[in-house]
Protein backbone atom coordinates (compact mmCIF):
# COMPACT_ATOMS: atom_id res chain seq x y z
CA UNK A 1 0.00 0.00 0.00
CA UNK A 2 1.43 3.43 -0.94
CA UNK A 3 2.40 5.73 1.89
CA UNK A 4 2.27 9.49 2.02
CA UNK A 5 5.66 11.08 1.57
CA UNK A 6 4.82 14.80 1.63
CA UNK A 7 2.27 17.03 3.30
CA UNK A 8 1.37 20.37 1.76
CA UNK A 9 -0.64 23.34 3.02
CA UNK A 10 -1.86 25.32 0.01
CA UNK A 11 -2.27 29.07 0.00
CA UNK A 12 -5.04 30.49 -2.21
CA UNK A 13 -2.60 32.07 -4.65
CA UNK A 14 -0.94 28.68 -5.19
CA UNK A 15 -4.19 26.77 -5.78
CA UNK A 16 -5.50 29.37 -8.24
CA UNK A 17 -2.55 28.48 -10.52
CA UNK A 18 -4.16 25.09 -11.09
CA UNK A 19 -6.99 26.88 -12.90
CA UNK A 20 -4.94 29.70 -14.47
CA UNK A 21 -3.31 28.52 -17.68
CA UNK A 22 -1.58 31.88 -18.34
CA UNK A 23 1.50 30.79 -16.40
CA UNK A 24 2.19 27.21 -17.56
CA UNK A 25 5.51 27.04 -15.70
CA UNK A 26 3.76 27.66 -12.38
CA UNK A 27 0.68 25.62 -13.27
CA UNK A 28 2.94 22.63 -13.95
CA UNK A 29 4.46 22.93 -10.48
CA UNK A 30 1.10 22.88 -8.74
CA UNK A 31 -0.01 20.00 -10.97
CA UNK A 32 3.00 18.02 -9.73
CA UNK A 33 1.64 18.25 -6.18
CA UNK A 34 -1.72 16.89 -7.35
CA UNK A 35 0.03 14.08 -9.26
CA UNK A 36 1.71 13.10 -6.00
CA UNK A 37 -1.69 13.20 -4.29
CA UNK A 38 -3.26 10.93 -6.91
CA UNK A 39 -0.42 8.45 -6.32
CA UNK A 40 -1.14 8.58 -2.56
CA UNK A 41 2.34 10.04 -2.03
CA UNK A 42 1.11 13.42 -0.80
CA UNK A 43 -1.61 14.81 1.37
CA UNK A 44 -2.96 18.28 0.60
CA UNK A 45 -4.41 20.59 3.22
CA UNK A 46 -6.05 23.93 2.57
CA UNK A 47 -7.13 26.36 5.30
CA UNK A 48 -10.89 26.78 5.44
CA UNK A 49 -10.58 30.54 4.94
CA UNK A 50 -8.47 29.94 1.80
CA UNK A 51 -11.24 27.74 0.42
CA UNK A 52 -13.63 30.66 0.86
CA UNK A 53 -11.05 32.93 -0.77
CA UNK A 54 -10.84 30.68 -3.85
CA UNK A 55 -14.59 30.97 -4.40
CA UNK A 56 -14.34 34.72 -3.88
CA UNK A 57 -11.50 34.94 -6.42
CA UNK A 58 -13.58 33.15 -9.04
CA UNK A 59 -16.50 35.52 -8.38
CA UNK A 60 -14.20 38.54 -8.61
CA UNK A 61 -12.89 37.32 -11.97
CA UNK A 62 -16.46 36.89 -13.21
CA UNK A 63 -18.31 39.88 -11.83
CA UNK A 64 -15.87 42.61 -10.83
CA UNK A 65 -13.12 42.16 -13.42
CA UNK A 66 -15.33 40.51 -16.05
CA UNK A 67 -12.41 38.35 -17.22
CA UNK A 68 -14.38 35.11 -17.43
CA UNK A 69 -17.81 34.15 -18.73
CA UNK A 70 -20.68 32.69 -16.70
CA UNK A 71 -19.93 29.29 -18.20
CA UNK A 72 -16.25 29.42 -17.21
CA UNK A 73 -17.20 30.69 -13.74
CA UNK A 74 -19.58 27.76 -13.17
CA UNK A 75 -17.00 25.28 -14.51
CA UNK A 76 -14.25 26.62 -12.20
CA UNK A 77 -16.53 26.42 -9.16
CA UNK A 78 -17.53 22.84 -9.98
CA UNK A 79 -13.94 21.72 -10.57
CA UNK A 80 -12.89 23.22 -7.26
CA UNK A 81 -15.87 21.69 -5.44
CA UNK A 82 -14.79 18.30 -6.76
CA UNK A 83 -11.31 18.82 -5.32
CA UNK A 84 -12.58 19.68 -1.84
CA UNK A 85 -15.66 17.41 -1.70
CA UNK A 86 -15.31 15.01 1.21
CA UNK A 87 -11.61 15.84 1.63
CA UNK A 88 -10.73 13.24 -1.00
CA UNK A 89 -8.13 15.40 -2.76
CA UNK A 90 -7.86 18.61 -0.74
CA UNK A 91 -8.51 18.34 2.97
CA UNK A 92 -10.41 21.34 4.36
CA UNK A 93 -8.22 22.33 7.35
CA UNK A 94 -10.23 24.07 10.08
CA UNK A 95 -8.84 26.98 12.06
CA UNK A 96 -8.38 25.90 15.69
CA UNK A 97 -7.37 27.43 19.00
CA UNK A 98 -3.82 26.07 18.53
CA UNK A 99 -3.47 28.06 15.34
CA UNK A 100 -4.66 31.21 17.08
CA UNK A 101 -2.23 30.62 19.97
CA UNK A 102 0.67 30.00 17.57
CA UNK A 103 0.13 33.50 16.16
CA UNK A 104 1.97 34.81 19.23
CA UNK A 105 5.16 33.12 17.97
CA UNK A 106 4.90 35.01 14.67
CA UNK A 107 3.50 38.52 15.01
CA UNK A 108 6.36 40.25 16.83
CA UNK A 109 8.73 39.25 14.04
CA UNK A 110 6.34 40.34 11.31
CA UNK A 111 6.92 43.92 12.41
CA UNK A 112 10.71 43.55 12.61
CA UNK A 113 11.77 41.70 9.47
CA UNK A 114 12.57 43.71 6.39
CA UNK A 115 11.02 41.74 3.55
CA UNK A 116 10.95 42.42 -0.18
CA UNK A 117 7.70 44.33 -0.11
CA UNK A 118 6.57 47.30 1.92
CA UNK A 119 3.28 45.47 2.49
CA UNK A 120 2.89 43.67 5.77
CA UNK A 121 1.50 40.17 6.06
CA UNK A 122 -2.25 39.95 6.45
CA UNK A 123 -3.76 38.22 9.45
CA UNK A 124 -4.72 35.36 7.10
CA UNK A 125 -1.09 35.06 5.95
CA UNK A 126 -0.02 34.85 9.59
CA UNK A 127 -2.68 32.21 10.28
CA UNK A 128 -1.40 30.13 7.34
CA UNK A 129 2.07 30.17 8.90
CA UNK A 130 0.54 29.36 12.28
CA UNK A 131 -1.31 26.38 10.78
CA UNK A 132 2.01 25.33 9.28
CA UNK A 133 3.61 25.32 12.73
CA UNK A 134 0.93 22.93 13.97
CA UNK A 135 1.24 20.67 10.91
CA UNK A 136 5.03 20.48 11.41
CA UNK A 137 4.30 19.23 14.94
CA UNK A 138 1.99 16.57 13.49
CA UNK A 139 3.96 15.48 10.40
CA UNK A 140 7.54 16.52 11.12
CA UNK A 141 9.76 19.14 9.55
CA UNK A 142 11.30 17.09 6.74
CA UNK A 143 8.16 16.37 4.76
CA UNK A 144 5.83 19.32 5.38
CA UNK A 145 5.65 22.49 3.26
CA UNK A 146 3.50 25.57 2.93
CA UNK A 147 2.97 26.13 -0.81
CA UNK A 148 2.49 29.72 -1.90
CA UNK A 149 2.99 32.12 -4.75
CA UNK A 150 3.41 35.00 -2.30
CA UNK A 151 7.01 36.17 -1.90
CA UNK A 152 6.24 37.84 1.44
CA UNK A 153 5.10 34.59 3.08
CA UNK A 154 8.10 32.75 1.65
CA UNK A 155 10.66 35.35 2.76
CA UNK A 156 9.09 35.67 6.17
CA UNK A 157 9.08 31.92 6.87
CA UNK A 158 12.66 31.59 5.69
CA UNK A 159 13.64 34.36 8.13
CA UNK A 160 11.75 32.64 10.96
CA UNK A 161 13.60 29.39 10.27
CA UNK A 162 16.91 31.25 10.66
CA UNK A 163 16.14 32.77 14.06
CA UNK A 164 19.03 32.35 16.45
CA UNK A 165 18.62 30.51 19.74
CA UNK A 166 19.24 33.83 21.49
CA UNK A 167 16.44 35.56 19.56
CA UNK A 168 14.05 32.65 20.15
CA UNK A 169 14.83 32.78 23.87
CA UNK A 170 14.43 36.56 23.97
CA UNK A 171 10.90 36.24 22.53
CA UNK A 172 9.94 33.15 24.54
CA UNK A 173 9.68 30.78 21.57
CA UNK A 174 9.49 27.23 22.98
CA UNK A 175 11.84 24.59 21.55
CA UNK A 176 8.92 22.56 20.20
CA UNK A 177 7.96 25.42 17.85
CA UNK A 178 9.42 24.67 14.43
CA UNK A 179 8.66 27.17 11.72
CA UNK A 180 7.51 25.53 8.47
CA UNK A 181 9.40 25.17 5.23
CA UNK A 182 7.92 27.02 2.29
CA UNK A 183 7.77 26.30 -1.41
CA UNK A 184 7.61 29.63 -3.24
CA UNK A 185 6.39 28.51 -6.64
CA UNK A 186 8.19 31.20 -8.64
CA UNK A 187 11.57 30.08 -7.29
CA UNK A 188 11.41 26.72 -5.53
CA UNK A 189 10.93 23.22 -6.89
CA UNK A 190 8.38 20.68 -5.72
CA UNK A 191 10.09 17.83 -3.87
CA UNK A 192 10.61 14.73 -5.96
CA UNK A 193 9.19 11.33 -5.14
CA UNK A 194 12.45 9.54 -5.92
N, C-alpha and C positions, 0 to 999 in steps of 0.2 A: 504494500500500500504506500503511495507517495506521501512524503511528509513535507510540511511547510518549511521553507528555507528562509524566506524574508517576510517581514511585516511592514506595511506601508500605511502612513496616515496622509491622505490626500487633501491638499488645500484646493479651494474652488478653482483658482487660476490654473492649477495643474489639470484638473479633471476636464475643464472646458476645452483643453487642447485635443481631447479625444473626439470632440465634435467639430472642431475648427480646422478645416483642411487647408487654411492659408499658410500654415507653418509646418510643412510636412516633416521637417527635421525634428521638431518638438513633438508632433503628433506621433511619430514613430517611437519616440522614447516612452511616451505614456502607454502606447499599445504594447510595448515590451512588458510592462508591469501586468497588464491584463493577460497576456500570453502566459506569464508565469502563474497567474491566478487560475487560468483554465487548466493548467497542468498540475494543479494542487501544490505548487511550489511557493506560492505567496498567498498572503491574506491581506485584504485591502480594507482599511477602516476609512471612514469619512465622518468628521464631526457633524452632528445633527444640524448645527447652524450653517455649515457649509452646504449641506443638502438644500436647505431653504434658499441659500444664496445662488445655487445653480439654477433653480427654477426662476428666481428673480432675474438672473442674467438673461435667460432665454426670453422672458417677458420684456425686458429692456430692449433687447435686440429687435423684437417684433414691434412693440408699440411706441417706445420713445425714439429709438434710432431708426426704425423702419428699414432695417437691413435684411430682414428675412420675411418671407410670406407667411400667411396663416398656416398653409400646409407644412412648411418647413418647421414652424414653431410647434405644431402638434406632433410632428415626427420626432423632433428633439426631445420633447417632454416624454413621449412614450418610450423612446430608447433609454432615456435616463431612468424612468420608472422601472424598466426591466432590469437594469443594473442594480437597483437598490431593493427591489421587491424581495421580501423575506430574507434579506441579508445573504442571498446566494452568491453574489459577486462582490458587491460593496456592502460592508457591514456598517450600519447606521450607528455611530458611536455617540452615546448620550453624554452630555455634560454632567459631571458629578461634583460633589463637594470636594473630592480630592483635587480635581482640576482647579477649582476656585482657590483652594488653599495653596496649591503650587504656584499660583500667580505671585505670591509674596517672594518667591525665589527668583523672580524675573524682573519685576517692575522697576526696582531701584537701578538696575543696570541699563534698562531701556533709556533712561534719562541721562546716562553717563557716556555710553558708547557713541563714538562718531562713526556713523555708517554712511554709505554712499549717497544717501538721499537726505534732504532736509526734512522729509516727512517722518513723523514718528510712527511706531507700530500702532495699529488699532487694538482695541481691547480684544477683538476676535483673533487677531494675529497672536497676541499674547496667550490667549486661551488655547490656540492650536499648539503652541510650544509647551504649554502646561500639560495638555493631553499627551504630548510626546514624552514628557518626563514620566508620566504614569505608565505609558506603554513600554518604556525602557525598563521600568521596574518589573513589568509582567513578562516581557519577552527577551530581555537582555539587550546590551548595547551593540553587540556585533551584527545583529540581523534586523534591527529596526531603523526606519528612516521616515522623516517627514519629507513629503514630495511637494515641491512648490515651484512656481514660476515667478516668485517674488524675491528679488535680490535682497530686500531689507530683512526678510525672515531668515534667509540663508546666511547673510553676513552676521546678523545678530546671534544666531545659534552657534556659528563657528567661533565667535568671540566668547560666548558663554562656555564653550567646551575648553577654551584656553585659559580660563580663570585660574590664577595661582591659588595655592593652598592658603596663603596669607589673606588674599582677597575673599575667598570663600569663608574663612574663619571670621574675618572682619564683618561680613554681612550675615553671619549665622546660617550658612548653607550647610545642612547636614551631609555627612559622607554618603548617605544612601541616595542623594539627589544626583542623578547623572543626566546631563543635558543631552538632548537627542541629536543624532546625526541628521544632516539635511542633504537631500538631492535637489540642487538648483538646476532645473531642466536646461537652461540655456548654457550651462557650463559643465555640469557633472553627468557622468554616465550612470545608467541603471546597472546594479550589480548583476553579474553573470551567474547562470545556474551551474556552470562547470566548476 
